[in-house]
Amino acid sequence: MAEKQVVAFGPFKDFIADGVRVGDTIHLSGAVSVDEQGQTIHAGDIVNQGKQAYANISTVLEKFGATMDHIVYETLFVTDMSAIMGGEEQMGAFFGMRAEAYGGNPQVSQSLIGVKELVMPELLIEIKAVAHL
């Protein structure tokens, strides 16, 4: 087995790794909209929660010497599908934010999954990603 590199620096570092690299693949834990103390930010706003989650993903990738361009797959878990897919306005706002996070049209495989709840009741979205160097 290839050597494993673990990055754990966030507010939950004592019990979860932010990312694990094995060989040329990086598996990132689900990113959510929390600050350095682990408190939810942007409650009630899925677009800004998504923006913060992507910013957190970018920070983890940087610790491995990677960027958003290295992401090959992402899974988005959302508690309210209509907040993203509810109409042109919602889709435009959300997918516009996503494109901005990637610096343009993301060339990434994706799954979008509706869930009943996430780890904190204020969270509306969690993004899990896999990157390949």
C-alpha positions as CSV (number, residue, x, y, z in Angstrom):
1,M,0.0,0.0,0.0
2,A,1.2,3.5,-0.8
3,E,2.2,5.8,2.0
4,K,-0.8,7.7,3.6
5,Q,-0.5,11.4,4.3
6,V,-3.1,12.9,6.7
7,V,-4.1,16.5,7.1
8,A,-6.1,17.4,10.2
9,F,-6.2,21.1,11.2
10,G,-9.8,22.2,11.4
11,P,-12.0,22.6,14.4
12,F,-12.7,18.9,14.5
13,K,-9.1,17.8,14.0
14,D,-9.1,15.7,17.2
15,F,-11.6,13.2,15.7
16,I,-11.7,13.6,11.9
17,A,-9.1,14.2,9.2
18,D,-9.8,17.0,6.8
19,G,-8.1,15.0,4.0
20,V,-6.2,11.8,3.4
21,R,-3.8,11.3,0.5
22,V,-2.8,7.8,-0.7
23,G,-0.6,7.8,-3.8
24,D,-1.9,10.5,-6.2
25,T,-5.5,10.5,-4.8
26,I,-6.8,12.8,-2.1
27,H,-10.0,12.0,-0.3
28,L,-11.5,15.0,1.5
29,S,-13.9,14.7,4.4
30,G,-17.3,16.5,3.9
31,A,-16.8,20.2,4.0
32,V,-19.4,22.4,5.6
33,S,-19.9,26.1,6.4
34,V,-18.2,26.5,9.7
35,D,-15.6,28.9,11.1
36,E,-12.4,28.1,12.9
37,Q,-14.3,27.4,16.1
38,G,-16.6,24.9,14.4
39,Q,-19.6,27.2,14.5
40,T,-22.1,27.3,11.6
41,I,-21.9,30.4,9.5
42,H,-24.4,31.6,6.9
43,A,-27.4,29.9,8.5
44,G,-30.4,29.7,6.2
45,D,-28.3,30.6,3.1
46,I,-27.3,27.6,1.0
47,V,-25.4,29.6,-1.6
48,N,-23.1,31.2,1.0
49,Q,-22.9,27.9,2.9
50,G,-21.7,26.3,-0.3
51,K,-19.3,29.1,-1.0
52,Q,-17.8,28.6,2.5
53,A,-17.6,24.8,2.0
54,Y,-15.8,25.2,-1.3
55,A,-13.4,27.7,0.4
56,N,-12.7,25.1,3.1
57,I,-12.1,22.5,0.4
58,S,-9.6,24.8,-1.3
59,T,-7.8,25.3,2.0
60,V,-7.4,21.5,2.6
61,L,-6.2,21.0,-1.0
62,E,-3.6,23.7,-0.6
63,K,-2.1,21.7,2.4
64,F,-1.5,18.9,-0.1
65,G,-0.1,21.2,-2.8
66,A,-3.3,20.8,-4.8
67,T,-6.0,23.1,-6.2
68,M,-9.6,23.0,-7.1
69,D,-8.5,21.9,-10.6
70,H,-7.4,18.6,-9.1
71,I,-10.9,17.7,-8.0
72,V,-12.4,14.9,-10.2
73,Y,-15.5,14.0,-8.2
74,E,-17.8,15.7,-5.7
75,T,-20.8,14.7,-3.8
76,L,-23.2,17.4,-2.6
77,F,-25.5,16.5,0.3
78,V,-28.3,19.0,0.7
79,T,-31.2,19.2,3.2
80,D,-33.5,21.1,0.8
81,M,-33.2,20.2,-2.8
82,S,-35.6,23.1,-3.8
83,A,-33.0,25.5,-2.5
84,I,-30.8,24.5,-5.5
85,M,-33.2,23.0,-8.0
86,G,-36.3,25.0,-7.2
87,G,-36.2,27.2,-10.3
88,E,-34.0,29.2,-12.6
89,E,-33.1,31.7,-10.0
90,Q,-32.1,29.2,-7.4
91,M,-30.1,27.1,-9.9
92,G,-28.4,30.2,-11.4
93,A,-27.4,31.4,-7.9
94,F,-26.1,28.1,-6.7
95,F,-24.4,26.9,-9.9
96,G,-22.9,30.3,-10.5
97,M,-21.3,30.2,-7.0
98,R,-20.0,26.7,-7.8
99,A,-18.5,27.9,-11.1
100,E,-16.9,30.8,-9.3
101,A,-15.4,28.4,-6.7
102,Y,-13.8,26.4,-9.5
103,G,-12.7,29.5,-11.5
104,G,-15.0,28.7,-14.4
105,N,-17.1,25.8,-15.7
106,P,-16.2,22.8,-13.4
107,Q,-14.9,19.8,-15.2
108,V,-15.9,17.5,-12.3
109,S,-18.2,14.5,-12.0
110,Q,-20.9,15.2,-9.4
111,S,-23.7,13.6,-7.4
112,L,-26.4,15.8,-5.8
113,I,-28.2,14.0,-3.0
114,G,-31.0,15.1,-0.8
115,V,-30.7,14.2,2.9
116,K,-33.0,14.6,5.9
117,E,-30.3,16.3,8.0
118,L,-26.6,17.0,8.5
119,V,-24.4,16.9,11.5
120,M,-25.6,20.4,12.8
121,P,-29.2,21.5,12.3
122,E,-28.2,24.8,10.8
123,L,-26.2,23.2,8.0
124,L,-27.9,23.0,4.6
125,I,-25.1,21.5,2.5
126,E,-22.0,19.3,2.9
127,I,-19.6,18.8,0.0
128,K,-17.3,15.7,-0.2
129,A,-14.6,15.7,-2.8
130,V,-11.9,13.4,-4.4
131,A,-8.9,15.0,-6.0
132,H,-6.3,13.4,-8.3
133,L,-2.8,14.7,-8.8
